Amino acid sequence: MTATGGGHPGLTHRPPQSRIEEEENTVRIRNLAAALGTAGAIGTSLLVGAPAASADGSVCNPGCEAAVDFQSYGEVFVVHDYASNGVGTIGQFDIKSGGVWYPYDDVVNAKGYDAAPVTVDYEIAEGTAVRYRACQHNSSKGAFDCGGWHTDTA
């Protein structure tokens, strides 16, 4: 066991660093520790944050006057009216069974722009494929100016 400079046996002596080099190294170590801590927290939240089958989404019609949200955990469907234009909104909700899409529910929000959205809580088997879209709606035209279908899993 040899030691130089009277230090711990087995360690070699380094020339002393300048104070600036020591501070730069300290900052690098702190930044690395913070980055590793953040990465670990993100990784942990990804592993334990949400159920494996969870898929949430929001879509709107082309002008975004009508919008729908779907939360797969609990199967909650929300229909919004974002325009004071004299027409309501409708959220169309389908389920897939045996490779075929079936209309499940059409949720009309005729409350108007200033009212709260319409919320429906479904009971759909976990893992069921669902799709939904948002449209404007009135009694004479029915659903019109619809957005594209968005596919998720209940």
Secondary structure, DSSP 8 states (H G I E B T S, - for coil): ---STT-STT--------HHHHHHHHHHHHHHHHHHHHHHHHHHHHHHSS-TT--EEEEE-TTSSEEEEEETTTTEEEEEE---SS-EEEEEEEEEETTEEEEEEEEEE-S-TTS--EEEE----TT-EEEEEEEEEETTTEEES----EEEE-
